[in-house]
């Protein structure tokens, strides 16, 4: 399996144009995504249902037979924040399968662990390419789940907006980190 992690592009919350847990992409974020001229193809795509992740997907040319929203991938926030500020949540676009919104209120470590066990672990040794579009905090917990069995150890990985990373799993479930934090407009220089 090849696992690609794509953090959403720059949001209006980051540029202080919009103050929201569910902000839109900034003009720079949209322009940056639109500069990626090639089509990207994956067997499966999982997207955090928050707007900045949906808009990252929508502004790229991605081909996949299986696209799903997954609330287990939303950003790390204090308990019940999503329920308090975002419910009832807007209807999600029809280009992807729906998600259980109740998952939003679980602690991020529990959400990511569930996602890993149910979606990734069963296919580690399969010939699949999977793209996840989510948040830096989510990817920190996912990387920790992938690399470290000691759940008390703390690891942080910095990811730039619009950056992609690749974990490759072989048939023996050996993990190789091929690249980390590469801007999408640099993919061609890597031969991808």
C-alpha positions as CSV (number, residue, x, y, z in Angstrom):
1,X,0.0,0.0,0.0
2,X,1.1,3.5,-0.7
3,X,-0.4,6.0,1.8
4,X,-0.4,9.7,0.8
5,X,-1.1,12.3,3.4
6,X,-2.2,15.7,2.1
7,X,-2.7,18.6,4.5
8,X,-5.3,21.1,3.4
9,X,-4.0,24.2,1.7
10,X,-3.9,27.6,3.5
11,X,-7.2,28.5,5.1
12,X,-8.8,31.9,5.8
13,X,-8.5,31.1,9.5
14,X,-4.7,31.0,9.1
15,X,-4.7,34.4,7.3
16,X,-7.2,35.8,9.8
17,X,-9.8,36.6,7.1
18,X,-12.3,34.3,8.7
19,X,-12.6,33.2,12.3
20,X,-14.1,29.7,12.3
21,X,-13.3,26.1,13.1
22,X,-14.5,25.3,9.6
23,X,-13.0,28.1,7.5
24,X,-12.7,28.2,3.7
25,X,-9.4,28.2,1.8
26,X,-7.6,31.5,1.3
27,X,-7.2,32.9,-2.2
28,X,-3.5,31.9,-2.0
29,X,-4.5,28.3,-1.0
30,X,-6.9,28.1,-4.0
31,X,-4.3,29.6,-6.4
32,X,-1.6,27.2,-5.2
33,X,-3.9,24.2,-5.7
34,X,-4.9,25.4,-9.2
35,X,-1.2,25.6,-10.1
36,X,-1.1,21.7,-10.0
37,X,-1.7,21.0,-13.6
38,X,-1.6,17.2,-13.6
39,X,-4.3,14.7,-12.7
40,X,-3.7,12.7,-9.6
41,X,-5.0,9.1,-9.4
42,X,-5.6,7.0,-6.2
43,X,-7.5,3.8,-5.5
44,X,-9.2,5.4,-2.4
45,X,-9.5,9.0,-1.1
46,X,-10.5,9.8,2.5
47,X,-11.4,13.5,3.2
48,X,-12.0,15.3,6.5
49,X,-15.5,16.8,6.1
50,X,-14.3,20.3,7.1
51,X,-14.5,22.9,4.3
52,X,-10.8,23.5,3.9
53,X,-10.2,19.8,3.2
54,X,-13.2,19.5,0.9
55,X,-12.0,22.6,-1.0
56,X,-8.5,21.2,-1.3
57,X,-10.0,18.1,-3.0
58,X,-12.3,20.2,-5.1
59,X,-9.5,22.4,-6.5
60,X,-7.3,19.5,-7.6
61,X,-7.9,17.1,-10.4
62,X,-8.2,13.8,-8.5
63,X,-9.4,10.5,-10.0
64,X,-10.6,7.8,-7.7
65,X,-13.3,5.1,-7.7
66,X,-13.8,5.4,-4.0
67,X,-14.0,8.8,-2.3
68,X,-15.3,9.1,1.3
69,X,-15.8,11.7,3.9
70,X,-14.6,10.5,7.3
71,X,-15.3,12.5,10.5
72,X,-12.5,10.6,12.3
73,X,-10.1,12.8,10.3
74,X,-11.3,16.2,11.6
75,X,-8.8,18.5,13.4
76,X,-8.0,18.2,17.0
77,X,-10.1,20.4,19.2
78,X,-11.3,20.3,22.8
79,X,-14.1,17.9,23.5
80,X,-17.6,18.8,22.2
81,X,-16.3,21.8,20.3
82,X,-17.7,20.5,17.0
83,X,-21.1,19.8,18.5
84,X,-21.2,23.2,20.2
85,X,-20.2,25.3,17.2
86,X,-20.9,23.4,14.0
87,X,-24.1,21.4,14.5
88,X,-26.3,20.9,12.8
89,X,-23.6,20.5,10.1
90,X,-24.2,21.5,6.5
91,X,-25.0,18.9,3.9
92,X,-21.9,17.3,2.5
93,X,-21.3,17.3,-1.3
94,X,-22.5,14.2,-3.2
95,X,-19.1,13.4,-4.7
96,X,-18.1,11.3,-1.7
97,X,-19.8,8.9,0.6
98,X,-21.2,10.3,3.9
99,X,-19.7,9.9,7.4
100,X,-20.9,9.4,10.9
101,X,-20.9,12.9,12.4
102,X,-21.0,11.4,15.9
103,X,-17.4,10.5,15.5
104,X,-16.4,14.2,15.7
105,X,-16.8,14.3,19.5
106,X,-14.4,11.4,20.2
107,X,-10.9,12.3,21.3
108,X,-8.6,12.6,18.3
109,X,-6.4,9.7,19.4
110,X,-9.5,7.5,19.6
111,X,-10.7,8.7,16.2
112,X,-7.4,8.2,14.4
113,X,-6.8,4.8,16.0
114,X,-10.3,3.6,14.9
115,X,-9.6,4.9,11.3
116,X,-6.2,3.2,11.2
117,X,-7.6,-0.1,12.5
118,X,-10.7,-0.2,10.3
119,X,-9.5,1.5,7.0
120,X,-5.7,1.1,6.8
121,X,-4.6,-2.0,8.8
122,X,-6.7,-4.4,6.7
123,X,-5.0,-3.3,3.5
124,X,-1.4,-2.6,4.5
125,X,0.0,-5.3,2.3
126,X,-2.4,-4.7,-0.7
127,X,-1.5,-3.0,-3.9
128,X,-3.4,0.1,-3.2
129,X,-2.8,3.9,-3.4
130,X,-4.7,5.8,-0.7
131,X,-4.9,9.6,-0.3
132,X,-6.0,11.2,3.0
133,X,-6.8,14.9,2.9
134,X,-6.9,16.2,6.5
135,X,-5.2,18.3,9.1
136,X,-1.6,18.4,10.6
137,X,-2.9,17.4,14.0
138,X,-4.7,14.4,12.6
139,X,-1.5,13.3,10.7
140,X,0.6,13.6,13.8
141,X,-1.6,11.0,15.5
142,X,-1.7,8.8,12.4
143,X,2.1,8.9,12.0
144,X,2.4,8.0,15.7
145,X,0.0,5.1,15.2
146,X,2.0,3.9,12.2
147,X,5.5,4.2,13.8
148,X,5.2,3.9,17.5
149,X,3.6,1.4,19.7
150,X,4.3,3.3,22.9
151,X,1.2,5.6,23.1
152,X,2.8,7.7,25.9
153,X,5.5,9.0,23.5
154,X,4.8,12.3,21.9
155,X,5.9,13.1,18.4
156,X,5.1,16.1,16.3
157,X,5.6,16.4,12.5
158,X,5.5,19.8,10.9
159,X,3.4,19.9,7.7
160,X,3.1,22.9,5.4
161,X,-0.2,23.8,3.8
162,X,-0.7,22.0,0.5
163,X,2.1,19.5,1.3
164,X,1.9,15.8,0.6
165,X,3.8,12.9,2.2
166,X,4.2,9.2,1.2
167,X,4.3,6.1,3.4
168,X,4.8,2.9,1.5
169,X,4.0,-0.5,3.0
170,X,5.4,-3.7,1.4
171,X,3.9,-7.2,1.6
172,X,5.5,-7.8,5.0
173,X,4.0,-4.5,6.3
174,X,7.4,-2.8,6.5
175,X,6.9,0.9,6.3
176,X,9.1,3.3,4.3
177,X,8.7,7.0,4.5
178,X,9.5,8.0,1.0
179,X,9.1,11.7,1.4
180,X,7.6,14.1,3.8
181,X,6.1,17.5,3.5
182,X,6.5,18.1,-0.3
183,X,4.5,20.9,-1.9
184,X,2.1,19.6,-4.6
185,X,3.7,21.8,-7.3
186,X,7.0,20.0,-6.7
187,X,5.6,16.5,-7.5
188,X,6.9,16.5,-11.1
189,X,10.4,17.2,-10.0
190,X,10.2,14.0,-7.9
191,X,9.1,11.9,-10.9
192,X,5.6,11.4,-9.4
